[in-house]
Amino acid sequence: MDERNSPLTKSELAFTYPPYPSDNLGHLELDKLVRLSYHRLCKEPKHDLGVLDLPVETLNMIMGHLDLRSLMSLQRVNRRAFHMVNAMPELGAIMEYSPNALRAIFAIKTGRFITCRMLFAKLCSYQCETCSEFAGYLYVLTCKRVCYHCFTSLPKYLPVLRSDARERIGLPADIIKQIPQMKSVPGRYTALHRRRPRRTLMDATAVREAGIALHGNARAVECYSKKVAAEKLEAYRVSRRKLEPDLVDHNIDREYSFNLPRDEYYFNPRRFMAIVSVPFIDIQDRRAHWGFHCLACLTDVKGIKSSDRQYIASLFRDHLQEDGEIIREKHFTKPVAKIQGPNPP
């Protein structure tokens, strides 16, 4: 094994700390919510798969293109199908190193949008699909590898309520059915442990693209949203004036805006409802690498996301070479020797 990719030594481990204890989908005891039948004992098959009784290599190629919901349906056809699905190399690796990713997909009911091969490919890549840093999380709504900083700050990783897509964007029911969506799991999310009930959420990027296709361009979508917001504000003014006729519009508008939902970024539970922690599966050494943080970057005040970054052993060693060794929980680069000149007169 390459020394750069070897496990961290005890001295190196002293300068690391585990990921933030932010409650996401993976912290909701998914093993109790979703029962996977991969390790279930099954008798030897008595019947074949009929027209699907093909060579193992050919059948694995076909099953690799099936979405996960269809794959699990195929598994329940008979014992032969059960054994063939469980013999898939990709599924075996997922079950061995990251079964929670599979449980999360079935828990929020997004299996019809994700294939086994797609999920395996994401687990075998460690880069965030937005910033290319190490990503220790999976956005299971559309199966994207993402880092902590990106999924807590970018609009495209904030799932949209189905009611908002229908009312604020004006999407009809037939278009809404085609957009990737999920049923959230009731529970506590974020570091504040905020409890949230079940919600139907949709992928923000897909909602935006559907809105542009419906209205013609992004500006038209924005105008439609502003029109709907203005109508709601006027309806609120009318209802408040009926209760308190002396209220002026300025106070009503301020009260209305105060009650509008706001994106609290890493305190917004909706940002964590489609997130699960996943490792990086290294195919060469057949190991799962979980991300960790640098202790010296915990108190970083550079104004960048260095304190949010995660590393694996090879990336952490590159980080130490770039930012300097850690002394007293801070990065220090090696001092450059100064050239001494003649003493001043």
URPE-V711923 format. One record per residue. N is the residue number from 0. RES is the residue in one letter. D_FIRST is the distance of its C-alpha to the first C-alpha in whole Angstrom. Layout:
BEGIN
n=N res=RES d_first=D_FIRST
n=N res=RES d_first=D_FIRST
END
This chain:
BEGIN
n=0 res=M d_first=0
n=1 res=D d_first=4
n=2 res=E d_first=6
n=3 res=R d_first=9
n=4 res=N d_first=7
n=5 res=S d_first=7
n=6 res=P d_first=10
n=7 res=L d_first=13
n=8 res=T d_first=15
n=9 res=K d_first=18
n=10 res=S d_first=20
n=11 res=E d_first=18
n=12 res=L d_first=19
n=13 res=A d_first=23
n=14 res=F d_first=23
n=15 res=T d_first=22
n=16 res=Y d_first=24
n=17 res=P d_first=24
n=18 res=P d_first=26
n=19 res=Y d_first=30
n=20 res=P d_first=32
n=21 res=S d_first=34
n=22 res=D d_first=35
n=23 res=N d_first=34
n=24 res=L d_first=34
n=25 res=G d_first=31
n=26 res=H d_first=33
n=27 res=L d_first=36
n=28 res=E d_first=35
n=29 res=L d_first=34
n=30 res=D d_first=34
n=31 res=K d_first=37
n=32 res=L d_first=38
n=33 res=V d_first=37
n=34 res=R d_first=36
n=35 res=L d_first=33
n=36 res=S d_first=34
n=37 res=Y d_first=31
n=38 res=H d_first=31
n=39 res=R d_first=34
n=40 res=L d_first=36
n=41 res=C d_first=38
n=42 res=K d_first=40
n=43 res=E d_first=39
n=44 res=P d_first=41
n=45 res=K d_first=44
n=46 res=H d_first=45
n=47 res=D d_first=43
n=48 res=L d_first=42
n=49 res=G d_first=45
n=50 res=V d_first=45
n=51 res=L d_first=41
n=52 res=D d_first=40
n=53 res=L d_first=38
n=54 res=P d_first=35
n=55 res=V d_first=32
n=56 res=E d_first=30
n=57 res=T d_first=33
n=58 res=L d_first=34
n=59 res=N d_first=30
n=60 res=M d_first=31
n=61 res=I d_first=34
n=62 res=M d_first=33
n=63 res=G d_first=30
n=64 res=H d_first=33
n=65 res=L d_first=35
n=66 res=D d_first=35
n=67 res=L d_first=34
n=68 res=R d_first=38
n=69 res=S d_first=39
n=70 res=L d_first=36
n=71 res=M d_first=37
n=72 res=S d_first=40
n=73 res=L d_first=39
n=74 res=Q d_first=37
n=75 res=R d_first=41
n=76 res=V d_first=43
n=77 res=N d_first=42
n=78 res=R d_first=40
n=79 res=R d_first=39
n=80 res=A d_first=38
n=81 res=F d_first=36
n=82 res=H d_first=34
n=83 res=M d_first=33
n=84 res=V d_first=32
n=85 res=N d_first=30
n=86 res=A d_first=28
n=87 res=M d_first=27
n=88 res=P d_first=23
n=89 res=E d_first=23
n=90 res=L d_first=26
n=91 res=G d_first=23
n=92 res=A d_first=20
n=93 res=I d_first=23
n=94 res=M d_first=24
n=95 res=E d_first=21
n=96 res=Y d_first=20
n=97 res=S d_first=23
n=98 res=P d_first=26
n=99 res=N d_first=28
n=100 res=A d_first=28
n=101 res=L d_first=30
n=102 res=R d_first=32
n=103 res=A d_first=33
n=104 res=I d_first=34
n=105 res=F d_first=36
n=106 res=A d_first=37
n=107 res=I d_first=39
n=108 res=K d_first=39
n=109 res=T d_first=37
n=110 res=G d_first=36
n=111 res=R d_first=38
n=112 res=F d_first=37
n=113 res=I d_first=33
n=114 res=T d_first=32
n=115 res=C d_first=29
n=116 res=R d_first=27
n=117 res=M d_first=28
n=118 res=L d_first=26
n=119 res=F d_first=23
n=120 res=A d_first=23
n=121 res=K d_first=23
n=122 res=L d_first=21
n=123 res=C d_first=18
n=124 res=S d_first=19
n=125 res=Y d_first=19
n=126 res=Q d_first=22
n=127 res=C d_first=25
n=128 res=E d_first=27
n=129 res=T d_first=30
n=130 res=C d_first=28
n=131 res=S d_first=25
n=132 res=E d_first=23
n=133 res=F d_first=21
n=134 res=A d_first=23
n=135 res=G d_first=23
n=136 res=Y d_first=26
n=137 res=L d_first=28
n=138 res=Y d_first=31
n=139 res=V d_first=32
n=140 res=L d_first=35
n=141 res=T d_first=34
n=142 res=C d_first=30
n=143 res=K d_first=29
n=144 res=R d_first=26
n=145 res=V d_first=28
n=146 res=C d_first=27
n=147 res=Y d_first=29
n=148 res=H d_first=31
n=149 res=C d_first=32
n=150 res=F d_first=33
n=151 res=T d_first=35
n=152 res=S d_first=37
n=153 res=L d_first=37
n=154 res=P d_first=40
n=155 res=K d_first=39
n=156 res=Y d_first=37
n=157 res=L d_first=40
n=158 res=P d_first=41
n=159 res=V d_first=45
n=160 res=L d_first=47
n=161 res=R d_first=49
n=162 res=S d_first=52
n=163 res=D d_first=52
n=164 res=A d_first=51
n=165 res=R d_first=54
n=166 res=E d_first=56
n=167 res=R d_first=55
n=168 res=I d_first=53
n=169 res=G d_first=56
n=170 res=L d_first=54
n=171 res=P d_first=55
n=172 res=A d_first=54
n=173 res=D d_first=53
n=174 res=I d_first=51
n=175 res=I d_first=49
n=176 res=K d_first=49
n=177 res=Q d_first=46
n=178 res=I d_first=44
n=179 res=P d_first=41
n=180 res=Q d_first=42
n=181 res=M d_first=41
n=182 res=K d_first=43
n=183 res=S d_first=42
n=184 res=V d_first=41
n=185 res=P d_first=43
n=186 res=G d_first=42
n=187 res=R d_first=41
n=188 res=Y d_first=39
n=189 res=T d_first=38
n=190 res=A d_first=38
n=191 res=L d_first=41
n=192 res=H d_first=41
n=193 res=R d_first=44
n=194 res=R d_first=45
n=195 res=R d_first=46
n=196 res=P d_first=47
n=197 res=R d_first=46
n=198 res=R d_first=46
n=199 res=T d_first=46
n=200 res=L d_first=44
n=201 res=M d_first=43
n=202 res=D d_first=41
n=203 res=A d_first=42
n=204 res=T d_first=41
n=205 res=A d_first=42
n=206 res=V d_first=46
n=207 res=R d_first=46
n=208 res=E d_first=46
n=209 res=A d_first=48
n=210 res=G d_first=50
n=211 res=I d_first=50
n=212 res=A d_first=51
n=213 res=L d_first=54
n=214 res=H d_first=56
n=215 res=G d_first=55
n=216 res=N d_first=53
n=217 res=A d_first=51
n=218 res=R d_first=54
n=219 res=A d_first=56
n=220 res=V d_first=54
n=221 res=E d_first=54
n=222 res=C d_first=58
n=223 res=Y d_first=58
n=224 res=S d_first=56
n=225 res=K d_first=58
n=226 res=K d_first=61
n=227 res=V d_first=60
n=228 res=A d_first=59
n=229 res=A d_first=63
n=230 res=E d_first=64
n=231 res=K d_first=63
n=232 res=L d_first=64
n=233 res=E d_first=67
n=234 res=A d_first=67
n=235 res=Y d_first=66
n=236 res=R d_first=69
n=237 res=V d_first=72
n=238 res=S d_first=70
n=239 res=R d_first=70
n=240 res=R d_first=74
n=241 res=K d_first=75
n=242 res=L d_first=74
n=243 res=E d_first=75
n=244 res=P d_first=77
n=245 res=D d_first=77
n=246 res=L d_first=73
n=247 res=V d_first=73
n=248 res=D d_first=70
n=249 res=H d_first=68
n=250 res=N d_first=68
n=251 res=I d_first=67
n=252 res=D d_first=64
n=253 res=R d_first=63
n=254 res=E d_first=63
n=255 res=Y d_first=61
n=256 res=S d_first=58
n=257 res=F d_first=58
n=258 res=N d_first=57
n=259 res=L d_first=55
n=260 res=P d_first=51
n=261 res=R d_first=49
n=262 res=D d_first=45
n=263 res=E d_first=44
n=264 res=Y d_first=40
n=265 res=Y d_first=38
n=266 res=F d_first=41
n=267 res=N d_first=42
n=268 res=P d_first=41
n=269 res=R d_first=41
n=270 res=R d_first=38
n=271 res=F d_first=36
n=272 res=M d_first=38
n=273 res=A d_first=35
n=274 res=I d_first=32
n=275 res=V d_first=29
n=276 res=S d_first=26
n=277 res=V d_first=23
n=278 res=P d_first=19
n=279 res=F d_first=17
n=280 res=I d_first=15
n=281 res=D d_first=12
n=282 res=I d_first=13
n=283 res=Q d_first=9
n=284 res=D d_first=8
n=285 res=R d_first=11
n=286 res=R d_first=12
n=287 res=A d_first=15
n=288 res=H d_first=14
n=289 res=W d_first=18
n=290 res=G d_first=19
n=291 res=F d_first=21
n=292 res=H d_first=23
n=293 res=C d_first=24
n=294 res=L d_first=26
n=295 res=A d_first=28
n=296 res=C d_first=28
n=297 res=L d_first=30
n=298 res=T d_first=33
n=299 res=D d_first=33
n=300 res=V d_first=36
n=301 res=K d_first=36
n=302 res=G d_first=37
n=303 res=I d_first=34
n=304 res=K d_first=31
n=305 res=S d_first=29
n=306 res=S d_first=29
n=307 res=D d_first=29
n=308 res=R d_first=25
n=309 res=Q d_first=22
n=310 res=Y d_first=19
n=311 res=I d_first=15
n=312 res=A d_first=13
n=313 res=S d_first=12
n=314 res=L d_first=16
n=315 res=F d_first=17
n=316 res=R d_first=15
n=317 res=D d_first=17
n=318 res=H d_first=20
n=319 res=L d_first=20
n=320 res=Q d_first=20
n=321 res=E d_first=23
n=322 res=D d_first=25
n=323 res=G d_first=25
n=324 res=E d_first=24
n=325 res=I d_first=25
n=326 res=I d_first=28
n=327 res=R d_first=31
n=328 res=E d_first=29
n=329 res=K d_first=30
n=330 res=H d_first=28
n=331 res=F d_first=29
n=332 res=T d_first=28
n=333 res=K d_first=29
n=334 res=P d_first=33
n=335 res=V d_first=34
n=336 res=A d_first=36
n=337 res=K d_first=40
n=338 res=I d_first=42
n=339 res=Q d_first=45
n=340 res=G d_first=48
n=341 res=P d_first=52
n=342 res=N d_first=54
n=343 res=P d_first=56
n=344 res=P d_first=60
END
